[in-house]
Amino acid sequence: MLMLALGEQHGAKIWNLLDDDDLRQLSIVMSTLGTVDSQMVEGLLLEFVGRLSASGALLGNYDATERLLQQYLPPERVGGIMDEIRGPAGRNMWEKLANVQEEVLANYLKNEYPQTVAVVLSKLRPEHAARVLAILPEDLSLDVVNRMLKMEAVQKEVLERVEATLRTEFMSSLSQTRRRDAHEVMAEIFNNFDRQTETRFMTSLEEANRKAAERIKGLMFTFDDLVRLDAGSAQTLMRQVDKDKLAIALKGASETVREFFLKNMSTRAAKMLVDDMQAMGPVRLRDVDESQVLLVNLAKDLAAKGEIILSKSRDEELVY
């Protein structure tokens, strides 16, 4: 807040005295401040210099931070700092990697030397490293496991070299691909809510910002949207899903959705599925939601592989 208040004219000497780590930490906070009201600015300045009034509100965001840094630093330093703070959250490189999706990290590491991969995975949380290893090509993953078993203490110079490579090659490119439309991101989040949570948030959002709510609804792909599948796509989807999961998903589905799936099955298979649904008795709404999300995600995966076509982009209660 103080550096934003000092601005380009009065902050130059301070910026020049900061090293890269200081610049990085300060920039991360500055870029996420958002709007700071004038009363808070005034209180801060009074704390430092006595009776000095703030001139007004400040807006701390990526663009303002980047413009300010460009006044005092070489372009390559500004670019590196902004790429890093736009990337995953974390105080250092290894914390940032912990917030990178395993598929993204594995896709990058599969082209690296096995020893480099071993060093990187040794610095991650075991559960994250396990998910990355499972995605890597089998030959590479086995090589990496063997190297990790034989690995001794990693020299500081080696770690620094790996960190530098990750920062300049991986995080830089990742930050450029992370700039997605906020409504698309939120639609994916809503897709993974249980019913009660989705209803609660959507209702509140409709009251506060109906336009945003409608846009998110338009971007969401829900279980009910599966009725838009053509017959071939629906049958492909059902061949790929466990029949018990399908029965649970349809247990809580609307009559329209249930009829859609049943009519795309043989008479015998449809009767068996209906019998299974009746025999299982009451099921938890949470289990219904999980099964429906599983079907939606499977449909998206099949669509990404070109195997089907998509036409657009819950707790202890019981369903009888």
C-alpha positions in Angstrom: 0.0 0.0 0.0 2.8 2.4 0.9 4.7 1.8 -2.4 1.5 2.3 -4.4 0.9 5.5 -2.5 4.5 6.7 -3.1 3.9 6.1 -6.8 6.4 6.3 -9.7 8.0 9.6 -8.7 8.8 9.0 -5.1 9.3 5.2 -4.9 12.3 4.8 -7.3 15.0 4.9 -4.6 13.3 2.2 -2.6 12.7 -0.1 -5.6 16.4 0.2 -6.5 17.4 -1.0 -3.0 15.3 -4.2 -3.1 16.7 -7.5 -4.2 14.8 -10.0 -6.4 13.3 -11.9 -3.5 12.0 -8.7 -1.9 10.7 -7.5 -5.2 8.9 -10.8 -5.8 7.3 -10.9 -2.4 6.2 -7.2 -2.5 4.9 -7.6 -6.0 2.8 -10.7 -5.1 1.0 -8.8 -2.3 0.7 -5.6 -4.3 -0.9 -7.3 -7.3 -3.6 -8.9 -5.1 -4.6 -5.8 -3.0 -7.6 -4.8 -5.1 -9.2 -1.5 -4.2 -8.0 0.1 -1.0 -10.2 2.9 0.3 -8.8 6.3 1.1 -9.4 6.0 4.8 -7.2 3.0 5.1 -4.5 4.6 3.0 -4.6 7.7 5.2 -4.3 5.6 8.3 -1.2 3.8 6.9 0.5 6.9 5.9 -0.2 8.6 9.2 1.5 5.6 10.9 4.7 6.2 8.9 5.0 10.0 8.5 2.6 11.5 10.9 0.0 14.0 9.6 -0.1 13.2 5.9 -3.4 12.8 4.2 -4.0 10.3 1.4 -5.2 11.7 -1.9 -7.7 9.0 -2.6 -8.2 5.3 -3.1 -5.7 3.0 -4.7 -6.1 0.0 -7.1 -3.6 -2.7 -6.6 -3.7 -5.2 -9.5 -1.4 -7.0 -12.0 -1.4 -4.1 -14.6 -0.7 -1.4 -12.0 2.1 -3.4 -10.5 3.6 -4.2 -13.9 3.5 -0.5 -15.0 5.2 0.6 -11.8 7.9 -2.0 -12.0 8.6 -1.0 -15.6 9.6 2.4 -14.4 12.6 1.2 -12.4 13.6 -2.3 -13.6 14.9 -3.9 -16.8 12.1 -5.4 -19.0 13.4 -9.0 -18.5 13.3 -8.7 -14.6 9.8 -7.2 -14.8 8.7 -10.0 -17.1 10.1 -12.7 -14.9 8.5 -11.3 -11.7 5.1 -10.9 -13.3 5.1 -14.3 -14.9 5.9 -15.8 -11.5 3.2 -13.9 -9.6 0.6 -14.7 -12.2 1.4 -18.4 -11.8 0.3 -20.8 -9.1 0.2 -19.5 -5.5 3.1 -20.2 -3.1 5.9 -18.5 -1.3 8.6 -20.4 -3.2 9.0 -22.6 -6.2 8.2 -25.9 -4.4 5.0 -24.5 -2.9 4.0 -23.2 -6.3 4.5 -26.7 -7.8 2.3 -28.2 -5.1 -0.6 -26.1 -6.6 0.0 -27.2 -10.2 -2.3 -29.9 -11.5 -0.6 -33.2 -11.7 -1.5 -33.6 -15.4 0.2 -30.3 -16.3 3.3 -31.0 -14.2 3.6 -34.6 -15.6 3.3 -33.3 -19.2 6.2 -31.0 -18.6 8.4 -33.4 -16.7 8.0 -36.2 -19.2 10.5 -34.3 -21.5 13.1 -33.8 -18.7 16.0 -35.9 -17.7 15.0 -38.6 -15.2 17.4 -37.3 -12.6 15.8 -33.8 -12.8 12.3 -35.4 -12.5 13.6 -37.3 -9.4 14.8 -34.1 -7.8 11.5 -32.3 -8.5 9.3 -35.2 -7.2 11.5 -35.6 -4.1 10.6 -32.0 -3.1 6.8 -32.5 -3.5 4.3 -33.9 -1.0 4.1 -37.7 -1.3 0.5 -37.7 -2.4 1.2 -35.1 -5.2 4.4 -37.0 -6.3 2.4 -40.2 -6.5 -0.3 -38.7 -8.8 2.4 -37.3 -11.1 4.3 -40.6 -11.2 1.2 -42.5 -12.1 0.7 -40.3 -15.2 4.3 -40.4 -16.5 5.2 -42.9 -19.1 5.9 -46.3 -17.4 9.6 -46.5 -18.4 10.3 -43.0 -17.2 8.4 -43.4 -14.0 10.3 -46.6 -13.1 13.6 -45.0 -13.9 12.6 -42.0 -11.7 11.6 -44.3 -8.8 15.0 -46.1 -8.9 16.8 -42.8 -8.9 14.8 -41.5 -6.0 15.6 -44.6 -4.0 19.3 -44.1 -4.6 19.2 -40.3 -4.2 21.3 -38.8 -1.4 21.2 -35.2 -0.2 20.7 -32.9 -3.1 23.4 -30.2 -3.3 22.2 -26.6 -3.0 23.7 -25.7 -6.4 21.7 -28.5 -8.1 18.4 -27.4 -6.4 19.1 -23.8 -7.4 19.7 -24.8 -11.0 16.5 -26.8 -11.1 14.5 -24.0 -9.5 15.9 -21.5 -12.1 14.9 -23.8 -14.9 11.4 -24.3 -13.6 11.0 -20.6 -13.1 12.2 -19.6 -16.6 10.8 -22.4 -18.6 7.8 -24.0 -16.8 6.2 -21.3 -14.6 6.7 -18.6 -17.3 4.8 -20.7 -19.9 2.2 -21.8 -17.3 1.4 -18.3 -16.3 0.6 -17.4 -19.9 -1.8 -20.3 -20.3 -3.6 -19.7 -17.0 -5.3 -16.5 -18.1 -8.8 -17.9 -18.6 -12.2 -16.3 -18.6 -13.3 -16.0 -14.9 -16.8 -17.2 -15.8 -15.4 -20.4 -17.4 -13.4 -21.1 -14.3 -16.4 -20.5 -12.1 -18.6 -22.7 -14.3 -16.2 -25.6 -13.7 -16.3 -24.9 -10.0 -20.1 -24.9 -10.0 -20.1 -28.2 -12.0 -18.3 -29.8 -9.1 -20.6 -28.5 -6.3 -23.1 -30.8 -4.7 -26.7 -29.8 -5.4 -27.3 -27.9 -2.2 -24.1 -25.9 -2.5 -24.7 -25.1 -6.1 -28.3 -23.9 -5.4 -27.2 -21.8 -2.5 -24.4 -20.0 -4.4 -26.4 -19.7 -7.6 -29.4 -18.2 -5.8 -27.2 -15.6 -4.0 -25.3 -14.8 -7.3 -28.6 -14.3 -9.1 -29.7 -11.8 -6.5 -26.3 -9.9 -6.6 -25.4 -10.3 -10.3 -28.0 -11.9 -12.5 -25.9 -11.3 -15.7 -22.9 -13.2 -14.3 -25.2 -16.0 -13.0 -26.8 -16.5 -16.4 -23.4 -16.5 -18.1 -22.1 -19.2 -15.7 -25.3 -21.3 -16.2 -24.7 -21.1 -20.0 -21.1 -22.3 -19.6 -21.9 -25.2 -17.2 -22.4 -28.7 -18.4 -24.6 -30.6 -16.0 -25.9 -34.1 -15.8 -29.2 -33.0 -17.2 -27.4 -31.8 -20.4 -26.5 -35.4 -21.2 -30.0 -35.7 -22.8 -28.5 -33.6 -25.6 -26.3 -36.5 -26.6 -27.1 -38.3 -29.9 -28.0 -42.0 -29.6 -24.5 -43.2 -30.6 -22.8 -41.0 -28.1 -25.2 -42.0 -25.3 -24.5 -45.7 -25.9 -20.8 -45.1 -26.0 -20.9 -43.3 -22.7 -23.0 -46.1 -21.1 -20.5 -48.8 -22.3 -17.7 -47.0 -20.5 -19.4 -46.5 -17.1 -19.9 -49.0 -14.3 -23.6 -50.2 -14.3 -23.9 -49.7 -10.5 -22.8 -46.0 -10.9 -25.2 -45.5 -13.7 -28.1 -46.9 -11.6 -27.2 -44.6 -8.7 -26.9 -41.6 -11.0 -30.3 -42.3 -12.5 -31.9 -43.0 -9.1 -31.8 -39.3 -8.5 -32.4 -38.1 -12.1 -35.5 -36.4 -13.5 -37.9 -38.6 -15.4 -36.8 -37.0 -18.6 -33.2 -37.9 -18.1 -34.0 -41.4 -16.9 -36.2 -42.1 -19.9 -33.4 -40.8 -22.2 -30.9 -43.4 -20.9 -33.4 -46.2 -20.8 -34.5 -45.7 -24.4 -30.9 -45.9 -25.6 -30.5 -49.4 -24.1 -31.9 -52.7 -25.2 -35.2 -53.7 -23.7 -33.5 -56.4 -21.6 -30.8 -54.1 -20.4 -33.2 -51.4 -19.5 -35.4 -53.8 -17.5 -32.3 -55.1 -15.6 -31.3 -51.5 -14.8 -34.8 -50.6 -13.5 -34.8 -53.7 -11.4 -31.4 -52.8 -10.0 -32.6 -49.3 -9.1 -35.6 -50.7 -7.3 -33.6 -53.3 -5.5 -31.0 -50.9 -4.1 -33.6 -49.1 -2.0 -32.9 -45.6 -0.7 -29.5 -44.0 -1.6 -27.8 -41.0 -0.2 -28.1 -37.8 -2.3 -24.3 -37.4 -1.9 -23.8 -40.8 -3.7 -26.2 -39.7 -6.4 -24.2 -36.5 -6.9 -20.9 -38.3 -7.1 -22.2 -40.7 -9.7 -23.7 -38.0 -11.8 -20.4 -36.0 -11.7 -18.6 -39.1 -12.7 -20.8 -39.5 -15.8 -20.4 -35.8 -16.7 -16.6 -36.0 -16.4 -16.5 -39.2 -18.3 -18.5 -37.6 -21.1 -16.1 -34.6 -21.2 -13.1 -37.0 -21.4 -14.7 -39.0 -24.3 -15.6 -35.8 -26.1 -12.0 -34.6 -25.7 -10.9 -37.8 -27.4 -13.4 -37.4 -30.2 -15.3 -40.5 -29.2 -18.6 -38.7 -28.5 -20.0 -35.2 -29.3 -21.3 -32.8 -26.6 -23.6 -30.1 -27.8 -22.6 -27.5 -25.2 -20.2 -26.7 -22.8 -25.2 -33.5 -2.2 -25.0 -35.0 2.2 -27.2 -37.5 4.0 -30.5 -36.9 2.3 -32.2 -40.0 0.7 -33.6 -40.4 -2.8 -36.4 -43.0 -3.1 
